[in-house]
Amino acid sequence: MDRSRAVFLSGRGASGRNGRILVKKIISTINRFFAELSGWMLSLIVLLLLINFITRFFGVGVQGLLELTTFVFVAGIYMGLAHCEETDEHIKVEFIIARVPLKGQKILNIVNYVIAVGIGAVLAYTAGVSALEAYTSGESVPGTSPLPVFPVKFVIFLGLTFFFFQAILHLRDFAGKKR
């Protein structure tokens, strides 16, 4: 067995600083891909709503189109969640943290990230269990053309899982900063 393969299999090649940078790059790439996909989903929502409006105008509404639009909307939101966390573009209230000395700000921010990691873990786990149950039971939205719920629940699980990973990376990075 050649040396590079032995190092890879032993796990020593992905340890330390280079391994953390690689993990960060992989998660960042996935986050950007999901965010891009989320943007395209918004375009799809507009198209689906337009089709719905036009077909209803002519009296031939497409069954299940509004439900499908809702599914795409929910998937789009969760797909962009991790990227918002990565780029720190989500909504947050900082008026308390801004009034505390720098050392206190660091402690409050670490507590914030610990809470985000904990909540992210619980939400990702719960979404995963829900997606698995939806898949095994064949859960679907009732109607003339039932839509399976599993794909949307799986996307929610993916979005929350990558939010959780990103929150861990932020916690590790922020806790390691020296001020």
N, C-alpha and C positions, 0 to 999 in steps of 0.2 A: 504494500500500500504506500502510495507517495505521501510525502510530508504534509502537503496542503490538505489532503483529504483526512489524514490522521488528526490534524489540528482542528479541522471543521467538526469531525465526529466527536472529538473529545470536548468540544465546547470552549476551548481556550482561545480560539480565534475571535469569538464574539464577546469576550469579557473586557472589562475596563472601559476606558473612555471611548475607544473606537466602536465597541459594541453598543454603547448608549447612543452615540451619534447615528449609527446605522438604524437602530430601532426608531429613533426620533425622525429620521428621514423617511423611513417606510411609513410610519403613522402619518406624517405630514403629507406624503404623496397620496395616501388613501383619503385623508381628510379633504385635500384639494379636489380629488376626483369626485368624491361624494358631493362637495359644494357645487362643483360644475354640473353634476347630474341634477342637483336640486334646482339650479337655475333653469335647466332645460325642462324640468317638470313644471315649472311655473308657465313656461310657454305652452306646454301640453294642456295645462288647465285652461288657459285662454282658448285654445283650439277646441277643447271638449265643450266648454260653455258656449262657444260660438255655434258649434254643430247642434248643440241642444236647442239654442234659441232659434236657429234657422229651421230645424225639423219641426219644432213645435209651432212655429209661425205657419208652416204649411199643413199642420194638423197630423203629422206623422212622427210623433216623439219617439225617440229611441229608448227602449226600456233599459234601465240600469245605468244610464249615462251619468246622472247626477251622483249616484253612489260611486261610480268609477272616478268621477272628478274629486269627490271627497277623499277617496283612497289615495289618489295621486297627490292631493294637497297635504295629507298627513305624512306620506312618505317623503315629500319634498322638505317638510319642516325638519323631520328627524335626520335626514341625510345631511343637512347643513349644520347640525348642532355641534359636532366636534370641531368643525372649521371655525365656528364662532368662538369656541373656547380657546382654540389654538391662537387665533389672532386677537383675542381679548376684545371682540366687537359685540359682545352681548350686553344686555342692559344690566346695570348694577348701580347700587346706591353707595356712594363713597363719602357722604357728608360726615359720618361718624369717624371713619378712618382718617380723613383729612385733618381732623382736629386733634389727633393724637400725635405725640412725639414719634420720630422715625423708628426707634426700637419697638415701640408699641404698635406702630403700623405693620412692622414685619411680623410680629406675633399674631396680630389680628388677621393679616393676610394668610398666614400659615393655617390658622384655625379655619378660615374661609375655605381654603383648598382641602383641608382634611374633611370638612363637612361635604364639600362637593364630591370628593372621592367616595365617601360613605354612601351618600345619596345616589351617586352614579352606579355604585356596585349593586345597591338594592334594586334600583330601577332596571338596570340591565338584566339582572337575574330574574326579576319578575316578568319582564318582557320576554325573556327566553323561555320561561316556563309557559307563559301564555301562548307564544308562537308554537311551541311543541304541542300543547293541548289542541290548538286550532288545527294543526296539521293532522294529528292522530284522529281527531274526532270528525274531520271534514267540515268544520264550522264554516258557514257562509251566511251572507246577508240574504234574508228571505225576499222573494219577489218573483216576478215572472221569469226573470233570468238571474238566478242566484249567483252571487259573486263570492268566491272563496276568500276568507279573511286571512289565511295563512301568509300570503306574500307580503301584505302590509304589516302584519305583526312581526314578520321576520326582518323587514326593513327597519322597523322601530327598534327591534333588538340590536341590529347592526349599528344604528345611529347612536344608541345609548351605550353600547359597548365601546365604541371609539371615543365617545365623550368621556367615559370612565378612564380609558387609556390616556387621553389627553390631559385629564385632570391629574392623574398620577404624575405625568411628565412635568406639569406645571408645579405641582407640589414639590417634587424632587429638585427642580431647578430653583424654585424660589427659596426653599429651605437651605440650599447650598450657597446662596448669595451671601456675600459679606458686605455689610454696610458700615 
